[in-house]
Amino acid sequence: MTLLQMNLSASLIIALAVIIRSVALDKLPKQLFQLFWLLACLRLLLPFSFQSNLSIFNLFQSNAAPAGATSPVTPVPQANPVAPSTAAVAANAGASAAFDPFTAVWLAGIVLAAACLVFINLRSMRRFGASLPLSHSGILEWLQKNKIRRRVCVRVSDRVAAPLTYGLLRPVILLPKSLDLSDTESLRYVLTHEMLHIRRFDLIKKLVLTVTLCIHWFNPMVWVMYTLANRDI
């Protein structure tokens, strides 16, 4: 399957998800939309497809002959094959290795997008690294009641404006310094929200979306998917 076919079929999935999302966002479970985004990402990342008569591309194929009809085949005399000359083989090899500007632009876009995202993530990790461990009796008690296999650490920073989560193997819940820790109910809501991101491995989902965006940066529908999928997550 070509890159164009992959993007066409994935764009149809994204368009369907956008339409359903705009009509029934509050009526359907959010996990359903994440399934749509996952299908679109798989279509964009896996360069093969299963053969089936139920294909979108079959809609564009027309058969002029009626069912059961056969068209006569006239045998065409075949000429004796002639071995190509060395010069012809070299010319064909040179033509196939010719510079392709579209491929060059596509690869340059991938490198540029990946470089920007790596720079943003490194800068964020440097900012997160300046945070401090938070020792709070209510938080420690909450962590004991909501244990998971991975060790979760809670830290505080004056460089973030809202709670967030980072880290996959050693997840960290990062709280802003301005958060009122005396409001136990709000604190519980914040910790529960961030813990759900950790339990559901939302970081992996965002990583898959980011890789998909870097590879298919030229497709505006992929940018739509990236924005809406992050909102749904």
FINUBA-465494 format. One record per residue (C-alpha): x, z, y; residue in one letter; residue number from 1. Coordinates in nm, 2 decimals. Example, Ala and Ser with C-alpha at 12.3 -4.5 7.8 and 13.67 -1.06 7.14 Angstrom:
# FINUBA-465494
X 1.23 Z 0.78 Y -0.45 tivo A guza 1;
X 1.37 Z 0.71 Y -0.11 tivo S guza 2;
# end
This chain:
# FINUBA-465494
X 0.00 Z 0.00 Y 0.00 tivo M guza 1;
X 0.14 Z -0.10 Y 0.34 tivo T guza 2;
X 0.17 Z 0.12 Y 0.64 tivo L guza 3;
X -0.11 Z -0.06 Y 0.81 tivo L guza 4;
X -0.35 Z -0.01 Y 0.52 tivo Q guza 5;
X -0.26 Z 0.36 Y 0.49 tivo M guza 6;
X -0.34 Z 0.41 Y 0.86 tivo N guza 7;
X -0.66 Z 0.20 Y 0.84 tivo L guza 8;
X -0.80 Z 0.40 Y 0.55 tivo S guza 9;
X -0.69 Z 0.73 Y 0.70 tivo A guza 10;
X -0.84 Z 0.64 Y 1.04 tivo S guza 11;
X -1.17 Z 0.58 Y 0.87 tivo L guza 12;
X -1.16 Z 0.93 Y 0.71 tivo I guza 13;
X -1.06 Z 1.08 Y 1.05 tivo I guza 14;
X -1.34 Z 0.90 Y 1.23 tivo A guza 15;
X -1.59 Z 1.02 Y 0.97 tivo L guza 16;
X -1.47 Z 1.38 Y 1.00 tivo A guza 17;
X -1.49 Z 1.36 Y 1.38 tivo V guza 18;
X -1.85 Z 1.23 Y 1.37 tivo I guza 19;
X -1.96 Z 1.50 Y 1.12 tivo I guza 20;
X -1.77 Z 1.76 Y 1.32 tivo R guza 21;
X -1.94 Z 1.67 Y 1.65 tivo S guza 22;
X -2.28 Z 1.68 Y 1.49 tivo V guza 23;
X -2.26 Z 1.98 Y 1.26 tivo A guza 24;
X -1.96 Z 2.19 Y 1.37 tivo L guza 25;
X -2.16 Z 2.52 Y 1.37 tivo D guza 26;
X -2.37 Z 2.43 Y 1.06 tivo K guza 27;
X -2.10 Z 2.36 Y 0.81 tivo L guza 28;
X -1.81 Z 2.58 Y 0.68 tivo P guza 29;
X -1.49 Z 2.52 Y 0.87 tivo K guza 30;
X -1.31 Z 2.48 Y 0.53 tivo Q guza 31;
X -1.50 Z 2.15 Y 0.48 tivo L guza 32;
X -1.33 Z 2.00 Y 0.79 tivo F guza 33;
X -0.99 Z 2.12 Y 0.68 tivo Q guza 34;
X -1.06 Z 1.93 Y 0.35 tivo L guza 35;
X -1.12 Z 1.62 Y 0.55 tivo F guza 36;
X -0.80 Z 1.66 Y 0.74 tivo W guza 37;
X -0.61 Z 1.72 Y 0.41 tivo L guza 38;
X -0.75 Z 1.40 Y 0.26 tivo L guza 39;
X -0.64 Z 1.21 Y 0.57 tivo A guza 40;
X -0.29 Z 1.36 Y 0.55 tivo C guza 41;
X -0.26 Z 1.27 Y 0.18 tivo L guza 42;
X -0.37 Z 0.92 Y 0.26 tivo R guza 43;
X -0.10 Z 0.89 Y 0.53 tivo L guza 44;
X 0.18 Z 1.06 Y 0.33 tivo L guza 45;
X 0.13 Z 0.91 Y -0.02 tivo L guza 46;
X 0.23 Z 0.54 Y -0.02 tivo P guza 47;
X 0.01 Z 0.45 Y -0.32 tivo F guza 48;
X -0.36 Z 0.43 Y -0.41 tivo S guza 49;
X -0.58 Z 0.42 Y -0.72 tivo F guza 50;
X -0.72 Z 0.09 Y -0.81 tivo Q guza 51;
X -1.10 Z 0.09 Y -0.79 tivo S guza 52;
X -1.38 Z -0.15 Y -0.72 tivo N guza 53;
X -1.52 Z 0.11 Y -0.47 tivo L guza 54;
X -1.26 Z 0.04 Y -0.21 tivo S guza 55;
X -1.31 Z 0.01 Y 0.17 tivo I guza 56;
X -1.10 Z -0.31 Y 0.17 tivo F guza 57;
X -1.33 Z -0.47 Y -0.08 tivo N guza 58;
X -1.60 Z -0.48 Y 0.20 tivo L guza 59;
X -1.39 Z -0.74 Y 0.38 tivo F guza 60;
X -1.35 Z -0.96 Y 0.08 tivo Q guza 61;
X -1.61 Z -1.23 Y 0.02 tivo S guza 62;
X -1.67 Z -1.43 Y -0.30 tivo N guza 63;
X -1.81 Z -1.77 Y -0.23 tivo A guza 64;
X -1.89 Z -1.85 Y -0.60 tivo A guza 65;
X -2.21 Z -1.69 Y -0.75 tivo P guza 66;
X -2.18 Z -1.44 Y -1.03 tivo A guza 67;
X -2.10 Z -1.61 Y -1.37 tivo G guza 68;
X -2.00 Z -1.94 Y -1.21 tivo A guza 69;
X -1.66 Z -2.08 Y -1.28 tivo T guza 70;
X -1.46 Z -2.33 Y -1.08 tivo S guza 71;
X -1.27 Z -2.60 Y -1.26 tivo P guza 72;
X -0.90 Z -2.57 Y -1.26 tivo V guza 73;
X -0.70 Z -2.88 Y -1.24 tivo T guza 74;
X -0.36 Z -2.85 Y -1.39 tivo P guza 75;
X -0.08 Z -2.93 Y -1.15 tivo V guza 76;
X 0.23 Z -3.08 Y -1.29 tivo P guza 77;
X 0.53 Z -2.85 Y -1.25 tivo Q guza 78;
X 0.86 Z -2.99 Y -1.13 tivo A guza 79;
X 1.17 Z -2.89 Y -1.31 tivo N guza 80;
X 1.31 Z -2.58 Y -1.16 tivo P guza 81;
X 1.62 Z -2.63 Y -0.96 tivo V guza 82;
X 1.87 Z -2.35 Y -0.92 tivo A guza 83;
X 1.91 Z -2.26 Y -0.56 tivo P guza 84;
X 2.24 Z -2.33 Y -0.40 tivo S guza 85;
X 2.47 Z -2.05 Y -0.30 tivo T guza 86;
X 2.42 Z -2.14 Y 0.06 tivo A guza 87;
X 2.04 Z -2.11 Y 0.03 tivo A guza 88;
X 2.07 Z -1.77 Y -0.14 tivo V guza 89;
X 2.30 Z -1.64 Y 0.13 tivo A guza 90;
X 2.06 Z -1.77 Y 0.40 tivo A guza 91;
X 1.76 Z -1.60 Y 0.24 tivo N guza 92;
X 1.95 Z -1.28 Y 0.21 tivo A guza 93;
X 2.05 Z -1.30 Y 0.58 tivo G guza 94;
X 1.69 Z -1.36 Y 0.68 tivo A guza 95;
X 1.56 Z -1.07 Y 0.48 tivo S guza 96;
X 1.82 Z -0.84 Y 0.64 tivo A guza 97;
X 1.73 Z -0.96 Y 0.99 tivo A guza 98;
X 1.67 Z -0.71 Y 1.26 tivo F guza 99;
X 1.30 Z -0.60 Y 1.26 tivo D guza 100;
X 1.21 Z -0.46 Y 1.61 tivo P guza 101;
X 0.88 Z -0.31 Y 1.50 tivo F guza 102;
X 1.06 Z -0.10 Y 1.23 tivo T guza 103;
X 1.33 Z 0.00 Y 1.47 tivo A guza 104;
X 1.07 Z 0.12 Y 1.73 tivo V guza 105;
X 0.88 Z 0.31 Y 1.45 tivo W guza 106;
X 1.19 Z 0.48 Y 1.33 tivo L guza 107;
X 1.30 Z 0.56 Y 1.68 tivo A guza 108;
X 0.96 Z 0.72 Y 1.75 tivo G guza 109;
X 0.99 Z 0.93 Y 1.43 tivo I guza 110;
X 1.34 Z 1.06 Y 1.53 tivo V guza 111;
X 1.22 Z 1.13 Y 1.89 tivo L guza 112;
X 0.90 Z 1.31 Y 1.78 tivo A guza 113;
X 1.09 Z 1.52 Y 1.52 tivo A guza 114;
X 1.37 Z 1.61 Y 1.77 tivo A guza 115;
X 1.11 Z 1.73 Y 2.03 tivo C guza 116;
X 0.93 Z 1.94 Y 1.78 tivo L guza 117;
X 1.25 Z 2.09 Y 1.64 tivo V guza 118;
X 1.36 Z 2.17 Y 2.00 tivo F guza 119;
X 1.02 Z 2.34 Y 2.07 tivo I guza 120;
X 1.03 Z 2.54 Y 1.75 tivo N guza 121;
X 1.39 Z 2.65 Y 1.80 tivo L guza 122;
X 1.31 Z 2.77 Y 2.15 tivo R guza 123;
X 1.01 Z 2.96 Y 2.03 tivo S guza 124;
X 1.21 Z 3.12 Y 1.75 tivo M guza 125;
X 1.47 Z 3.23 Y 2.00 tivo R guza 126;
X 1.19 Z 3.38 Y 2.21 tivo R guza 127;
X 1.03 Z 3.55 Y 1.91 tivo F guza 128;
X 1.37 Z 3.69 Y 1.80 tivo G guza 129;
X 1.38 Z 3.90 Y 2.12 tivo A guza 130;
X 1.08 Z 4.09 Y 2.01 tivo S guza 131;
X 1.09 Z 4.46 Y 1.89 tivo L guza 132;
X 0.95 Z 4.62 Y 1.58 tivo P guza 133;
X 0.63 Z 4.82 Y 1.66 tivo L guza 134;
X 0.59 Z 5.16 Y 1.51 tivo S guza 135;
X 0.22 Z 5.26 Y 1.55 tivo H guza 136;
X 0.03 Z 5.49 Y 1.32 tivo S guza 137;
X -0.29 Z 5.29 Y 1.33 tivo G guza 138;
X -0.10 Z 4.96 Y 1.26 tivo I guza 139;
X 0.10 Z 5.12 Y 0.97 tivo L guza 140;
X -0.22 Z 5.26 Y 0.82 tivo E guza 141;
X -0.39 Z 4.92 Y 0.85 tivo W guza 142;
X -0.10 Z 4.75 Y 0.68 tivo L guza 143;
X -0.11 Z 4.99 Y 0.39 tivo Q guza 144;
X -0.48 Z 4.91 Y 0.34 tivo K guza 145;
X -0.43 Z 4.53 Y 0.36 tivo N guza 146;
X -0.12 Z 4.48 Y 0.15 tivo K guza 147;
X -0.02 Z 4.13 Y 0.02 tivo I guza 148;
X 0.26 Z 4.03 Y -0.20 tivo R guza 149;
X 0.47 Z 3.92 Y 0.10 tivo R guza 150;
X 0.59 Z 4.19 Y 0.33 tivo R guza 151;
X 0.42 Z 4.17 Y 0.67 tivo V guza 152;
X 0.60 Z 4.30 Y 0.98 tivo C guza 153;
X 0.43 Z 4.37 Y 1.32 tivo V guza 154;
X 0.64 Z 4.33 Y 1.63 tivo R guza 155;
X 0.58 Z 4.33 Y 2.00 tivo V guza 156;
X 0.71 Z 4.11 Y 2.28 tivo S guza 157;
X 0.67 Z 4.07 Y 2.65 tivo D guza 158;
X 0.73 Z 3.70 Y 2.62 tivo R guza 159;
X 0.40 Z 3.61 Y 2.46 tivo V guza 160;
X 0.06 Z 3.61 Y 2.62 tivo A guza 161;
X -0.15 Z 3.62 Y 2.30 tivo A guza 162;
X -0.11 Z 3.75 Y 1.94 tivo P guza 163;
X 0.04 Z 3.50 Y 1.70 tivo L guza 164;
X 0.19 Z 3.48 Y 1.35 tivo T guza 165;
X 0.51 Z 3.31 Y 1.24 tivo Y guza 166;
X 0.73 Z 3.31 Y 0.93 tivo G guza 167;
X 0.63 Z 3.20 Y 0.58 tivo L guza 168;
X 0.82 Z 3.41 Y 0.33 tivo L guza 169;
X 0.86 Z 3.70 Y 0.57 tivo R guza 170;
X 0.55 Z 3.67 Y 0.80 tivo P guza 171;
X 0.55 Z 3.85 Y 1.13 tivo V guza 172;
X 0.25 Z 3.94 Y 1.34 tivo I guza 173;
X 0.37 Z 3.93 Y 1.70 tivo L guza 174;
X 0.16 Z 4.12 Y 1.95 tivo L guza 175;
X 0.19 Z 4.09 Y 2.33 tivo P guza 176;
X 0.32 Z 4.40 Y 2.51 tivo K guza 177;
X 0.01 Z 4.39 Y 2.73 tivo S guza 178;
X -0.22 Z 4.45 Y 2.43 tivo L guza 179;
X -0.41 Z 4.78 Y 2.46 tivo D guza 180;
X -0.31 Z 4.96 Y 2.13 tivo L guza 181;
X -0.54 Z 5.25 Y 2.21 tivo S guza 182;
X -0.85 Z 5.02 Y 2.15 tivo D guza 183;
X -0.85 Z 5.06 Y 1.77 tivo T guza 184;
X -1.15 Z 4.83 Y 1.72 tivo E guza 185;
X -0.99 Z 4.54 Y 1.91 tivo S guza 186;
X -0.66 Z 4.60 Y 1.74 tivo L guza 187;
X -0.82 Z 4.58 Y 1.40 tivo R guza 188;
X -0.98 Z 4.25 Y 1.49 tivo Y guza 189;
X -0.65 Z 4.11 Y 1.61 tivo V guza 190;
X -0.47 Z 4.22 Y 1.29 tivo L guza 191;
X -0.74 Z 4.09 Y 1.06 tivo T guza 192;
X -0.74 Z 3.75 Y 1.24 tivo H guza 193;
X -0.36 Z 3.71 Y 1.21 tivo E guza 194;
X -0.36 Z 3.84 Y 0.85 tivo M guza 195;
X -0.61 Z 3.57 Y 0.76 tivo L guza 196;
X -0.36 Z 3.31 Y 0.89 tivo H guza 197;
X -0.10 Z 3.46 Y 0.66 tivo I guza 198;
X -0.32 Z 3.48 Y 0.36 tivo R guza 199;
X -0.44 Z 3.12 Y 0.39 tivo R guza 200;
X -0.09 Z 2.98 Y 0.44 tivo F guza 201;
X -0.20 Z 2.82 Y 0.77 tivo D guza 202;
X 0.17 Z 2.77 Y 0.86 tivo L guza 203;
X 0.20 Z 2.52 Y 0.57 tivo I guza 204;
X -0.11 Z 2.34 Y 0.69 tivo K guza 205;
X 0.04 Z 2.31 Y 1.04 tivo K guza 206;
X 0.37 Z 2.19 Y 0.90 tivo L guza 207;
X 0.20 Z 1.91 Y 0.70 tivo V guza 208;
X 0.01 Z 1.81 Y 1.01 tivo L guza 209;
X 0.33 Z 1.80 Y 1.21 tivo T guza 210;
X 0.51 Z 1.59 Y 0.96 tivo V guza 211;
X 0.22 Z 1.35 Y 0.94 tivo T guza 212;
X 0.22 Z 1.33 Y 1.32 tivo L guza 213;
X 0.59 Z 1.25 Y 1.34 tivo C guza 214;
X 0.56 Z 0.97 Y 1.08 tivo I guza 215;
X 0.25 Z 0.81 Y 1.22 tivo H guza 216;
X 0.30 Z 0.89 Y 1.59 tivo W guza 217;
X 0.18 Z 0.54 Y 1.69 tivo F guza 218;
X -0.18 Z 0.60 Y 1.55 tivo N guza 219;
X -0.40 Z 0.76 Y 1.82 tivo P guza 220;
X -0.64 Z 0.88 Y 1.54 tivo M guza 221;
X -0.36 Z 1.09 Y 1.40 tivo V guza 222;
X -0.32 Z 1.26 Y 1.73 tivo W guza 223;
X -0.70 Z 1.33 Y 1.73 tivo V guza 224;
X -0.67 Z 1.48 Y 1.38 tivo M guza 225;
X -0.37 Z 1.69 Y 1.48 tivo Y guza 226;
X -0.56 Z 1.84 Y 1.78 tivo T guza 227;
X -0.89 Z 1.91 Y 1.60 tivo L guza 228;
X -0.73 Z 2.03 Y 1.28 tivo A guza 229;
X -0.53 Z 2.29 Y 1.47 tivo N guza 230;
X -0.85 Z 2.41 Y 1.64 tivo R guza 231;
X -1.02 Z 2.44 Y 1.30 tivo D guza 232;
X -0.73 Z 2.63 Y 1.15 tivo I guza 233;
# end
